[in-house]
Amino acid sequence: MVRNGSDAVRGDDLSRQPDGAGPPRAGERGRPLKRVAPTGRRWRPRRLAGLVLLLPIGVVVLTLMLALVYSAVTPPSTLMLGRWLTGQPVQRTAVGLDAVSPFLVQAVIASEDQRFCAHDGVDWAALRTVVDDEEGPSRGASTITMQTVKNVFLWPGRSYIRKALEIPLALLADAVWGKRRTLEIYLNVAEWGEGIYGAEAAARHWFRKEARDLSRGEAALLAATLPNPIARSAGKPSRGVRAAAGRIQNRTGQVEGLLGCLRR
């Protein structure tokens, strides 16, 4: 017989005892068992490690997807995105390569990458010559393809980290876009002044004409400003810019017959 009292065991407590357990001893009050929630200390490091491993994979997948999209859609540059995010104006009208003067195509290749049609996106010979440069990677090692992926996917400035990222991206771009599309993208994202991007915007801003109508001299002036488009002006060229444009114009004849990779 179960007595009533402070040390009595209630019937509902007995019903909650685990199978095989005897009744509580005198002086003990029966309590229901509770499941202890896992603390997560064991699986959190594993989950964090998994996320760390998945991050580069996600970046690679995103880059591949963007490369495929940009094979048909003209992308903005990271500099353009930065200006949009900070509310600064941007001038850019995307055009096809057929809408750009062949003089500008020749001048840019003569100035920036004379072996454009000969390499796979990276000029390994030129790159080896600057590996030991104590001042860091120079512009001379950058192909047009490397400059294009830098403008589209990376950040400005000189560093070995960025240069290391440019190399696989340039190989990818050369394989996915091909030479003609790569140059077309470059001529639409290259900076030609404060907030001025692309050949069409540059031609209209500096010479009040369309990019297809640029003369040989005007094209050489635009190409001469590419190394530093903020400090150099194609519309009001300094003596140094004019001298550089003259050298570029002299070199265009050397590359004119080497542009077979741009033919459809």
C-alpha positions in Angstrom: 0.0 0.0 0.0 1.4 3.4 -1.0 1.2 6.0 1.7 0.5 9.7 1.2 3.2 12.0 2.4 6.3 13.9 1.4 8.4 10.7 0.9 5.6 8.8 -0.9 6.1 7.9 -4.6 3.4 9.1 -6.9 2.0 6.8 -9.5 2.9 9.0 -12.4 6.5 9.1 -11.3 6.6 5.3 -11.4 5.2 5.3 -14.9 8.2 7.4 -16.0 10.9 5.1 -14.8 13.0 3.5 -17.5 12.4 -0.1 -18.4 14.1 -2.5 -16.0 14.6 0.1 -13.3 13.2 -0.5 -9.9 11.1 1.8 -7.9 12.9 4.8 -6.3 14.3 4.3 -2.9 12.8 5.9 0.2 13.7 9.5 0.4 14.1 9.9 -3.3 11.6 11.6 -5.5 11.1 10.1 -8.9 12.0 12.5 -11.8 11.5 12.1 -15.5 14.6 11.6 -17.6 15.6 14.4 -20.0 17.6 14.1 -23.2 20.8 16.1 -23.0 21.2 18.4 -26.1 24.6 18.0 -27.8 26.9 20.8 -27.2 28.3 20.9 -30.8 31.9 21.1 -29.7 32.9 18.1 -31.6 31.2 18.8 -34.9 31.8 22.6 -35.1 35.5 22.4 -36.1 34.7 19.8 -38.7 31.9 22.0 -40.1 34.2 25.0 -40.2 36.9 23.0 -41.9 34.3 21.8 -44.5 33.3 25.4 -45.2 36.9 26.5 -45.6 37.4 23.7 -48.2 34.2 24.6 -50.0 35.0 28.3 -50.3 37.7 28.0 -53.0 35.5 25.5 -54.8 32.7 28.0 -54.8 35.0 30.7 -56.1 36.1 28.5 -59.0 32.6 27.5 -59.9 31.4 31.2 -59.8 34.4 32.2 -62.0 33.6 29.5 -64.5 30.0 30.6 -64.6 30.9 34.3 -65.1 33.4 33.4 -67.8 30.6 31.6 -69.7 28.2 34.5 -69.2 30.8 37.0 -70.3 31.4 35.1 -73.5 28.1 36.6 -74.6 27.5 39.6 -72.3 30.0 42.4 -72.0 31.0 42.6 -68.4 31.8 45.7 -66.3 35.2 46.2 -64.8 35.8 46.1 -61.1 36.7 49.8 -61.3 33.3 50.5 -62.9 31.6 48.5 -60.1 33.5 50.5 -57.5 32.4 53.8 -59.0 28.8 52.7 -59.2 28.8 51.6 -55.6 30.2 54.9 -54.5 27.8 57.0 -56.7 30.4 58.2 -59.1 29.5 58.6 -62.8 30.6 56.1 -65.4 30.8 56.6 -69.2 30.7 53.4 -71.2 29.0 52.2 -74.3 29.7 48.6 -75.2 30.4 47.9 -78.9 31.5 44.9 -80.9 35.0 44.6 -82.3 33.6 45.4 -85.8 32.5 48.8 -84.4 36.1 49.7 -83.4 38.6 51.3 -85.8 41.2 48.7 -87.0 43.8 51.4 -86.3 42.9 51.3 -82.6 43.1 47.5 -82.6 46.5 47.6 -84.1 47.7 50.4 -81.9 46.6 48.6 -78.7 48.2 45.4 -79.7 51.4 47.1 -80.8 51.6 49.0 -77.5 50.4 46.3 -75.0 51.0 42.9 -76.4 52.7 42.3 -79.7 52.6 38.5 -79.3 48.8 38.5 -78.6 48.0 36.0 -81.3 51.0 33.8 -80.4 50.5 32.9 -76.8 47.8 31.1 -74.8 46.9 34.0 -72.6 50.2 34.2 -70.8 53.5 35.2 -72.4 55.7 32.9 -70.4 59.0 34.2 -71.8 58.1 37.8 -70.9 56.9 36.7 -67.5 60.2 34.9 -66.7 62.1 38.1 -67.3 60.4 39.9 -64.4 60.1 37.1 -61.9 63.2 38.3 -60.1 62.3 42.0 -60.3 62.8 43.4 -56.8 60.1 46.1 -57.4 57.4 43.5 -58.1 55.7 42.4 -61.3 55.9 44.9 -64.1 53.4 45.8 -66.7 55.7 44.5 -69.3 54.8 40.9 -68.3 51.1 41.4 -68.6 49.4 40.3 -71.8 46.2 41.8 -73.0 44.4 38.7 -71.7 45.9 39.1 -68.3 45.0 42.8 -68.2 41.5 41.9 -69.2 40.9 39.3 -66.5 42.5 41.8 -64.0 40.0 44.4 -65.0 37.0 42.1 -64.9 37.7 39.8 -62.0 40.5 41.3 -59.8 41.7 44.5 -58.3 44.1 47.2 -59.5 47.6 47.6 -58.1 50.8 45.6 -58.2 51.3 42.5 -56.2 52.5 38.9 -56.6 49.2 37.6 -55.3 47.2 39.3 -57.9 49.7 38.3 -60.6 49.5 34.7 -59.5 45.7 34.9 -59.8 45.9 36.5 -63.3 47.8 33.5 -64.8 45.1 30.8 -64.4 42.4 33.3 -65.1 44.1 34.3 -68.3 44.5 30.7 -69.4 40.8 30.2 -68.7 39.8 33.3 -70.6 41.9 32.4 -73.6 40.3 28.9 -73.7 36.7 30.1 -73.1 36.6 33.5 -74.9 39.2 33.1 -77.6 41.3 35.9 -78.9 38.7 38.0 -80.6 36.2 38.0 -77.7 39.1 38.7 -75.2 40.2 41.8 -77.2 36.6 42.9 -77.6 36.1 42.7 -73.8 39.4 44.5 -73.2 38.4 47.4 -75.5 35.1 47.8 -73.6 36.5 47.8 -70.1 39.9 49.6 -70.5 40.0 52.9 -68.7 40.7 56.0 -70.8 40.2 58.8 -68.3 38.3 59.6 -65.1 35.1 57.5 -65.3 35.7 56.8 -69.0 35.6 53.1 -70.0 35.8 51.5 -73.3 36.9 52.6 -76.8 33.5 54.0 -77.8 33.2 56.3 -74.7 36.9 57.3 -75.1 36.5 58.2 -78.8 33.4 60.3 -78.1 34.9 62.0 -75.1 38.3 62.9 -76.5 37.6 63.2 -80.2 33.8 63.7 -80.5 33.5 60.8 -82.9 32.6 57.1 -82.8 35.3 54.5 -82.2 34.9 53.1 -85.8 36.0 56.5 -87.2 39.2 57.0 -85.2 42.2 57.9 -87.3 45.6 56.2 -87.1 47.0 59.2 -85.1 44.0 59.3 -82.7 44.2 55.6 -82.1 47.9 55.8 -81.3 47.2 58.6 -78.8 44.6 56.5 -77.0 46.9 53.6 -76.9 49.7 55.8 -75.5 47.5 56.8 -72.5 46.7 53.2 -71.4 49.6 52.8 -68.9 48.3 55.7 -66.9 44.9 57.0 -68.2 44.3 59.3 -65.3 47.6 61.2 -65.6 47.7 61.1 -69.4 45.3 62.8 -71.8 44.6 61.7 -75.4 42.7 64.9 -76.1 45.4 67.2 -74.7 48.5 65.1 -75.0 51.8 66.1 -73.4 55.1 66.0 -75.3 55.7 62.6 -73.7 52.3 61.2 -74.8 52.9 62.4 -78.3 56.3 60.8 -78.4 54.9 57.5 -77.2 52.1 57.7 -79.7 54.6 58.2 -82.5 56.5 55.1 -81.4 53.3 53.1 -81.3 52.3 54.3 -84.7 55.6 53.2 -86.1 55.1 49.7 -84.6 51.6 49.2 -86.0 53.0 48.2 -89.3 54.9 45.3 -87.6 51.8 43.8 -86.1 49.4 44.4 -88.9 50.2 41.1 -90.5 50.2 39.1 -87.2 46.5 39.6 -86.4 45.1 36.5 -88.1 43.6 35.3 -84.7 41.1 38.2 -84.8 39.5 37.2 -88.1 36.1 35.5 -87.9 
